[in-house]
Amino acid sequence: MSGKFEYIQGKREGASSSISIPISSSGIYSVLEYNKAFQDVPLSHWVNQALKIMTALHVVEGRSDNRFEPNGQATRAEFIAVLARLLDLPSDGNNYFEDVSSSNWYQNAVNAAYQAGMIRGRTETKFVPNGVITREEVAVILEHAYAYITGKTAVASSVTFGDTSSISEWAKSSVGVVSEQGLMKGINGNKFAPKQFITRAEMVQAMYNLFLKLK
C-alpha cells in the first residue's frame, strides 16, 4: 500500500440510487464527499453546480488549486482530457499525431479519443493540442461522444440559429444534434457563435450535460 488516496469512479445503476464501484485489487475502500470550491467561481455563478459535480468526479481540474478561470479559453488538449476522464476512454499507448508525444500529460487522452473515433487533427498529422477549441469543433466531438455512449446515431433537426450561415458545413449537422439533445445551447440570444472559442465554464457545462446522458 502506498498510503495515498486513489479515486475510483462509480456508476449509478439505472434509475436507482445504487452505485457500483469496480474493484480490481485488495485494499481499504471508503465513501467520501468531495466538495471543491474555487475562489473565482462564486455560488451565484451559472456553472457552479456543474463544476461541483465534475470536480467531485475528478473529471475537471482548476488552473491552480484555488482558481478555475471559468472565462479562460479551453485548449484542445484540456477539452479532450476532460472528455477522456468522463468516459474513461481506454488507450493503447500509441501516438497518432506528430505533436503529441509520451512526454505530454494529455497523450493518453488524445490517443484514446482518437481511437474511439471522437476526434481528428487540425491536419492529418497534427492535433494542435495547445490551440484553443471552437464551439463548432466541440459540437462535432460531442456528437461523436453521444453516439459512443448511447450506441445511437442521432438525427439532427434543422439548425435554426440566427447565425446558421456562419456554421461550417462539416459542423452543421453536429450543431443540430447537440442543440436538440441539450448538450449545447446558443449564446447571445439566438446565435450559436460557431467560430467563438469555448470557455472553461462552457466546457464544464457541456461535459455535465453529456454526463447526464450516462445515467
Rosetta silent file (secondary structure, phi, psi, omega in degrees, C-alpha in Angstrom):
SEQUENCE: MSGKFEYIQGKREGASSSISIPISSSGIYSVLEYNKAFQDVPLSHWVNQALKIMTALHVVEGRSDNRFEPNGQATRAEFIAVLARLLDLPSDGNNYFEDVSSSNWYQNAVNAAYQAGMIRGRTETKFVPNGVITREEVAVILEHAYAYITGKTAVASSVTFGDTSSISEWAKSSVGVVSEQGLMKGINGNKFAPKQFITRAEMVQAMYNLFLKLK
SCORE:     score description
SCORE:     0.000 S_00000001
   1 L     0.000  139.340 -176.341    0.000    0.000    0.000 S_00000001
   2 L   -86.463  -17.175 -176.922    1.278    3.456   -0.908 S_00000001
   3 L    82.306    5.190  179.756   -0.531    5.312    1.877 S_00000001
   4 L  -110.916  150.137  176.331   -2.132    7.641   -0.676 S_00000001
   5 L   -75.809  141.400  174.534   -5.773    8.030   -1.626 S_00000001
   6 L  -128.872  126.983 -177.874   -6.748    6.906   -5.108 S_00000001
   7 L   -78.861  133.621  174.712  -10.067    7.923   -6.642 S_00000001
   8 L  -124.302  119.477 -176.570  -12.243    5.192   -8.164 S_00000001
   9 L   -79.843  130.864  176.077  -15.269    6.363  -10.118 S_00000001
  10 L   -95.569  170.755  178.891  -18.528    4.529   -9.521 S_00000001
  11 E  -129.348  135.779  177.561  -21.512    4.196  -11.822 S_00000001
  12 E   -71.416  138.252  179.429  -25.178    4.635  -10.979 S_00000001
  13 L   -87.756   99.081  178.021  -27.273    1.532  -11.534 S_00000001
  14 L    57.879 -135.752 -177.912  -30.088    2.592  -13.871 S_00000001
  15 L   -91.777    1.806 -177.972  -32.619    4.943  -12.299 S_00000001
  16 L   -80.113  176.269  178.426  -31.923    3.715   -8.749 S_00000001
  17 L   -94.031    4.200 -179.539  -29.809    5.425   -6.121 S_00000001
  18 L   -78.468  145.014  178.916  -27.368    2.486   -6.007 S_00000001
  19 E  -127.228  129.162  177.014  -23.811    2.979   -7.215 S_00000001
  20 E  -100.163  143.200 -177.346  -21.475    0.184   -8.288 S_00000001
  21 L  -126.455  122.935  179.206  -17.709    0.555   -7.947 S_00000001
  22 L   -72.770  125.282  179.930  -15.224   -1.581   -9.912 S_00000001
  23 L  -119.353  119.358 -176.360  -12.660   -3.128   -7.550 S_00000001
  24 L  -111.531   -5.685 -179.024   -9.625   -4.775   -9.130 S_00000001
  25 L  -150.686  162.422  179.527   -7.303   -5.119   -6.138 S_00000001
  26 L   -75.219  158.223  179.480   -7.388   -5.544   -2.377 S_00000001
  27 L   159.531 -172.861  177.992   -7.223   -2.551   -0.081 S_00000001
  28 L  -103.607  123.556 -176.836   -9.242   -0.289    2.192 S_00000001
  29 L  -115.828  139.307  179.131  -12.138    1.478    0.475 S_00000001
  30 L  -137.595  151.474  173.786  -14.178    4.390    1.807 S_00000001
  31 L   -98.441  118.786 -176.154  -17.027    6.559    0.532 S_00000001
  32 L  -124.520  152.195  174.129  -16.071   10.209    0.892 S_00000001
  33 L   -94.679  131.993  179.471  -17.686   13.518   -0.009 S_00000001
  34 L  -117.922  114.016 -175.064  -15.566   15.813   -2.174 S_00000001
  35 L  -126.069   82.639 -176.080  -16.716   19.425   -2.171 S_00000001
  36 L   -83.691  138.284  177.075  -14.168   21.539   -4.033 S_00000001
  37 L  -126.317  145.417  177.296  -14.542   25.317   -4.182 S_00000001
  38 L  -118.242  141.569 -177.161  -12.679   27.859   -6.331 S_00000001
  39 L   -63.156  -29.585 -176.064  -12.167   31.492   -5.381 S_00000001
  40 L   -98.293   12.875  175.019  -13.147   32.737   -8.829 S_00000001
  41 L  -128.562   88.692 -179.178  -16.393   30.708   -9.087 S_00000001
  42 L   -68.954  165.245  179.785  -18.919   32.085   -6.568 S_00000001
  43 L   -58.316  -28.482 -177.504  -22.057   30.193   -5.589 S_00000001
  44 L   -80.483   -8.018 -177.706  -24.063   32.532   -7.809 S_00000001
  45 L   -69.200  139.660 -175.836  -22.108   31.595  -10.968 S_00000001
  46 L   -63.156  -21.035 -178.527  -24.209   29.690  -13.517 S_00000001
  47 L   -95.353   -1.526 -171.699  -21.614   26.917  -13.821 S_00000001
  48 H   -55.602  -48.427 -177.035  -21.201   26.351  -10.084 S_00000001
  49 H   -63.908  -46.524  178.911  -23.423   23.270   -9.767 S_00000001
  50 H   -62.658  -39.795 -179.404  -21.981   21.540  -12.842 S_00000001
  51 H   -65.321  -40.069  177.962  -18.446   22.396  -11.707 S_00000001
  52 H   -57.375  -46.028 -177.151  -19.077   20.942   -8.239 S_00000001
  53 H   -70.354  -43.676 -178.254  -20.149   17.636   -9.747 S_00000001
  54 H   -67.395  -34.170  176.647  -17.418   17.465  -12.376 S_00000001
  55 H   -73.938  -35.171  177.658  -14.672   18.201   -9.827 S_00000001
  56 H   -64.316  -31.906  176.972  -16.167   15.657   -7.407 S_00000001
  57 L   -82.443   -1.618 -178.088  -15.904   13.093  -10.206 S_00000001
  58 L    59.861   36.282  178.467  -12.275   14.195  -10.739 S_00000001
  59 L   -91.987  -39.560  179.735  -13.119   14.996  -14.350 S_00000001
  60 L  -118.869  156.332  179.819  -12.053   18.648  -14.350 S_00000001
  61 L  -131.702  159.796  175.604   -9.283   20.499  -12.561 S_00000001
  62 L   -80.715  167.948  173.806   -8.504   24.107  -11.807 S_00000001
  63 L   -75.130  -19.992  171.076   -5.718   26.067  -13.411 S_00000001
  64 L  -147.092 -177.753 -177.378   -4.371   26.217   -9.858 S_00000001
  65 L   -64.688  -33.125 -174.232   -5.550   24.821   -6.530 S_00000001
  66 L  -111.689   -8.102 -176.889   -7.822   27.803   -5.812 S_00000001
  67 L  -125.827  133.416 -179.860   -8.635   29.232   -9.231 S_00000001
  68 L   -98.639  -27.499 -175.886  -10.609   27.643  -12.043 S_00000001
  69 L    58.890   63.411 -176.850  -10.544   30.550  -14.555 S_00000001
  70 L   -60.338  -29.094 -179.529  -14.110   29.975  -15.835 S_00000001
  71 L   -92.668    0.032  177.217  -13.759   32.641  -18.523 S_00000001
  72 L   -70.687  153.783  179.651  -10.409   31.351  -19.736 S_00000001
  73 E   -79.230  132.239  178.230  -10.240   29.730  -23.152 S_00000001
  74 L   -80.254  135.242  175.638  -10.132   25.934  -23.133 S_00000001
  75 E   -83.706  165.536  178.875   -7.369   24.346  -25.180 S_00000001
  76 H   -63.258  -38.282  178.656   -7.951   21.344  -27.401 S_00000001
  77 H   -66.535  -43.950  178.974   -5.874   19.197  -25.032 S_00000001
  78 H   -59.517  -45.809 -177.891   -7.826   20.349  -21.973 S_00000001
  79 H   -62.800  -45.596 -177.969  -11.162   19.613  -23.591 S_00000001
  80 H   -68.940  -34.785  177.892  -10.148   16.137  -24.755 S_00000001
  81 H   -63.002  -42.675  178.118   -8.574   15.312  -21.379 S_00000001
  82 H   -64.030  -43.310  179.134  -11.853   16.135  -19.626 S_00000001
  83 H   -61.511  -44.977 -178.546  -13.807   14.074  -22.153 S_00000001
  84 H   -64.299  -38.254  177.736  -11.481   11.081  -21.778 S_00000001
  85 H   -67.379  -43.282 -178.209  -11.750   11.185  -17.989 S_00000001
  86 H   -60.963  -43.401 -176.162  -15.529   11.461  -18.055 S_00000001
  87 H   -94.195   -1.009 -179.771  -15.950    8.492  -20.384 S_00000001
  88 L    51.616   53.267 -175.590  -12.955    6.561  -19.001 S_00000001
  89 L   -73.643  132.402  178.498  -11.666    6.039  -22.533 S_00000001
  90 L   -81.391  148.898  178.500   -9.023    3.316  -22.942 S_00000001
  91 L  -127.238  141.822  177.746   -5.782    3.996  -24.796 S_00000001
  92 L   -87.868    1.224  176.483   -3.419    1.526  -26.448 S_00000001
  93 L    84.736   -4.934  179.175   -0.481    3.852  -25.755 S_00000001
  94 L   -79.749  153.009  175.510    0.259    4.514  -29.424 S_00000001
  95 L   -98.711  137.908 -177.872    0.796    8.023  -30.773 S_00000001
  96 L  -117.890   -6.025  179.932   -1.293    9.170  -33.705 S_00000001
  97 L  -131.351  144.183 -178.913   -0.132   12.781  -34.073 S_00000001
  98 L   -63.265  -30.228 -176.004    3.312   14.255  -34.596 S_00000001
  99 L   -99.346   18.247  174.483    2.717   16.933  -31.954 S_00000001
 100 L  -127.902  112.172 -176.090    1.509   14.557  -29.210 S_00000001
 101 L  -121.842  173.260 -178.018    4.280   12.563  -27.538 S_00000001
 102 L   -63.904  -16.975  179.909    4.725   10.372  -24.479 S_00000001
 103 L   -84.567   -6.784 -178.625    6.126   13.339  -22.571 S_00000001
 104 L   -90.298  135.718 -177.517    2.827   15.244  -22.818 S_00000001
 105 L   -63.195  -22.635 -176.483    0.349   14.974  -19.935 S_00000001
 106 L   -97.577    6.776 -174.038   -2.530   14.713  -22.407 S_00000001
 107 H   -54.577  -54.291 -176.251   -1.036   11.931  -24.557 S_00000001
 108 H   -62.450  -38.272 -178.911   -3.281    9.082  -23.401 S_00000001
 109 H   -64.568  -47.902 -179.394   -6.417   11.224  -23.529 S_00000001
 110 H   -63.057  -46.158 -178.974   -5.826   12.428  -27.090 S_00000001
 111 H   -65.368  -38.321  179.357   -4.891    8.978  -28.333 S_00000001
 112 H   -65.503  -42.661  179.688   -7.869    7.365  -26.568 S_00000001
 113 H   -66.767  -34.903  177.032  -10.319    9.873  -28.056 S_00000001
 114 H   -67.295  -44.802  179.132   -8.805    9.309  -31.496 S_00000001
 115 H   -60.906  -34.050 -178.979   -9.088    5.543  -31.149 S_00000001
 116 L   -79.355   -2.872  178.515  -12.736    5.950  -30.128 S_00000001
 117 L    77.323   21.896 -176.918  -13.385    7.927  -33.316 S_00000001
 118 L   -93.304  -21.489 -175.229  -14.297   11.127  -31.489 S_00000001
 119 L  -135.465  161.552  168.434  -11.593   13.444  -32.798 S_00000001
 120 L  -135.061  166.496  178.073   -9.410   14.270  -35.760 S_00000001
 121 L   -80.924  171.937  172.266   -6.418   16.536  -36.014 S_00000001
 122 L   -69.580  -26.282  171.161   -6.334   20.023  -37.434 S_00000001
 123 L  -133.417 -177.981 -179.794   -4.333   18.311  -40.183 S_00000001
 124 L   -64.927  -26.917 -173.818   -3.697   14.655  -40.990 S_00000001
 125 L  -118.497  -10.211 -176.810   -0.616   14.599  -38.760 S_00000001
 126 L  -123.185  132.825  177.809   -1.044   17.392  -36.193 S_00000001
 127 L   -90.318  -27.634 -176.382   -3.586   17.681  -33.393 S_00000001
 128 L    58.987   63.152 -174.603   -2.503   21.175  -32.215 S_00000001
 129 L   -62.153  -31.914 -177.492   -3.119   20.374  -28.522 S_00000001
 130 L   -91.082    1.250  174.595   -2.368   23.856  -27.224 S_00000001
 131 L   -75.399  150.554  177.866   -4.654   25.570  -29.719 S_00000001
 132 E   -77.083  155.474 -173.162   -7.969   26.843  -28.415 S_00000001
 133 L  -108.771  135.728 -176.555  -11.077   24.918  -29.414 S_00000001
 134 E   -88.344  163.427 -178.914  -14.082   26.455  -31.157 S_00000001
 135 H   -64.891  -34.583  178.467  -17.724   25.871  -30.369 S_00000001
 136 H   -73.736  -32.036  173.799  -18.357   24.126  -33.674 S_00000001
 137 H   -64.212  -41.130  177.933  -15.382   21.820  -33.108 S_00000001
 138 H   -62.409  -40.736 -179.688  -16.840   20.982  -29.702 S_00000001
 139 H   -59.472  -42.907 -179.890  -20.229   20.253  -31.276 S_00000001
 140 H   -64.481  -43.953 -179.885  -18.705   17.667  -33.621 S_00000001
 141 H   -64.324  -43.044 -179.908  -16.812   15.969  -30.781 S_00000001
 142 H   -65.295  -34.680  176.757  -19.885   15.897  -28.542 S_00000001
 143 H   -62.661  -44.517  178.152  -21.966   14.340  -31.302 S_00000001
 144 H   -63.627  -39.512  179.765  -19.417   11.522  -31.615 S_00000001
 145 H   -65.900  -39.097  178.148  -19.302   11.165  -27.816 S_00000001
 146 H   -62.287  -43.521  178.149  -23.099   10.965  -27.646 S_00000001
 147 H   -64.662  -36.496 -178.842  -23.104    8.173  -30.248 S_00000001
 148 H   -64.236  -44.051 -174.801  -20.313    6.399  -28.336 S_00000001
 149 H   -85.645  -22.824 -177.850  -22.176    6.287  -25.015 S_00000001
 150 H  -102.732  -20.419 -175.940  -25.675    5.669  -26.343 S_00000001
 151 L    73.711   12.920 -179.034  -24.933    3.454  -29.323 S_00000001
 152 L  -118.133  146.676  172.279  -27.303    5.611  -31.342 S_00000001
 153 L   -99.797  107.462 -176.799  -26.744    7.910  -34.277 S_00000001
 154 L   -72.927  142.794  176.599  -28.882   10.952  -33.563 S_00000001
 155 L   -96.862  124.399 -176.035  -30.684   12.630  -36.428 S_00000001
 156 L   -79.112  140.761  170.215  -30.266   16.378  -36.347 S_00000001
 157 L   -79.236  168.531  179.127  -33.165   18.728  -36.692 S_00000001
 158 L   -64.498  138.872 -178.846  -32.699   21.705  -38.970 S_00000001
 159 L   -77.991  125.935 -174.678  -30.384   24.301  -37.461 S_00000001
 160 L  -121.626   23.568  177.634  -32.312   27.485  -36.730 S_00000001
 161 L   -71.572  154.749 -178.514  -29.769   29.760  -35.065 S_00000001
 162 L   -64.894  -21.646  179.657  -29.582   33.337  -36.251 S_00000001
 163 L  -113.089   30.964 -179.370  -26.005   32.790  -37.441 S_00000001
 164 H   -53.564  -36.809 -177.396  -26.552   29.393  -39.076 S_00000001
 165 H   -63.823  -19.633 -179.278  -24.912   30.634  -42.271 S_00000001
 166 H   -92.120   -2.922  176.903  -21.611   31.091  -40.401 S_00000001
 167 L   -80.224  131.302  179.518  -21.510   27.466  -39.219 S_00000001
 168 L   -60.387  146.768 -178.323  -19.088   25.371  -41.275 S_00000001
 169 H   -58.622  -36.768 -178.373  -20.758   22.764  -43.461 S_00000001
 170 H   -69.960  -11.239 -177.171  -18.852   19.970  -41.711 S_00000001
 171 H  -112.769  -11.586 -173.094  -20.328   21.059  -38.366 S_00000001
 172 H   -58.534  -46.036  179.812  -23.943   21.960  -39.211 S_00000001
 173 H   -62.678  -41.174 -179.967  -25.367   18.506  -38.619 S_00000001
 174 H   -64.649  -41.394  177.920  -23.458   18.184  -35.334 S_00000001
 175 H   -60.463  -40.553  177.218  -24.687   21.562  -34.122 S_00000001
 176 H   -62.425  -40.932 -179.343  -28.225   20.395  -34.820 S_00000001
 177 H   -66.490  -50.661 -174.483  -27.677   17.172  -32.857 S_00000001
 178 H   -68.766  -31.213  177.034  -26.074   18.712  -29.785 S_00000001
 179 H   -72.203  -39.491  179.516  -28.637   21.505  -29.561 S_00000001
 180 H   -68.963  -35.143 -179.722  -31.521   19.043  -29.910 S_00000001
 181 L   -85.412   -1.197  177.310  -30.025   16.685  -27.318 S_00000001
 182 L    77.082   20.075  179.717  -29.400   19.533  -24.876 S_00000001
 183 L   -83.541  -31.024  176.472  -25.627   19.186  -24.909 S_00000001
 184 L  -140.192  153.502  176.976  -25.020   22.775  -26.048 S_00000001
 185 L  -124.452  165.347  174.489  -27.103   25.922  -26.231 S_00000001
 186 L   -74.134  168.292  177.521  -26.897   29.116  -28.192 S_00000001
 187 E  -132.391  163.136  178.193  -25.458   32.276  -26.722 S_00000001
 188 L    52.646   53.077 -178.334  -26.183   35.978  -27.084 S_00000001
 189 L    86.498 -125.206 -175.728  -29.818   35.403  -27.943 S_00000001
 190 L  -105.865   44.843  179.128  -30.370   33.093  -30.870 S_00000001
 191 E  -119.369  145.365  176.933  -26.752   32.690  -32.002 S_00000001
 192 L   -93.876  -24.218 -179.251  -24.501   29.650  -31.858 S_00000001
 193 L    53.257   60.473 -172.591  -21.247   31.580  -32.408 S_00000001
 194 L   -61.693  -32.523 -176.772  -19.540   28.609  -34.120 S_00000001
 195 L   -90.207   -3.676 -179.327  -16.121   30.222  -34.545 S_00000001
 196 L   -74.882  140.444  178.778  -16.002   31.540  -30.987 S_00000001
 197 E   -72.911  137.647 -178.194  -13.560   29.813  -28.652 S_00000001
 198 L   -77.821  141.378  178.364  -15.264   27.857  -25.882 S_00000001
 199 E   -86.123  166.120  178.727  -14.605   28.961  -22.312 S_00000001
 200 H   -65.785  -33.415  176.774  -13.651   26.635  -19.495 S_00000001
 201 H   -66.896  -42.866  177.486  -17.043   27.231  -17.879 S_00000001
 202 H   -63.621  -36.805  177.179  -18.824   26.308  -21.126 S_00000001
 203 H   -60.108  -46.770 -179.475  -16.628   23.217  -21.356 S_00000001
 204 H   -62.518  -44.110 -179.262  -17.687   22.096  -17.885 S_00000001
 205 H   -63.776  -41.524  178.735  -21.369   22.675  -18.606 S_00000001
 206 H   -62.475  -41.637  179.158  -21.170   20.734  -21.867 S_00000001
 207 H   -67.839  -36.316  176.655  -19.470   17.832  -20.093 S_00000001
 208 H   -64.408  -41.688  177.732  -22.072   17.901  -17.334 S_00000001
 209 H   -61.674  -38.413  177.641  -24.810   17.758  -19.984 S_00000001
 210 H   -69.450  -37.984  177.968  -23.059   14.742  -21.518 S_00000001
 211 H   -57.636  -39.017  179.841  -22.688   13.183  -18.065 S_00000001
 212 H   -62.985  -25.742  178.127  -26.467   13.290  -17.637 S_00000001
 213 L   -75.199  -15.442  179.845  -26.763   11.091  -20.733 S_00000001
 214 L   -77.284  -18.309 -174.544  -24.698    8.403  -18.955 S_00000001
 215 L   -76.660    0.000    0.000  -27.410    7.780  -16.363 S_00000001
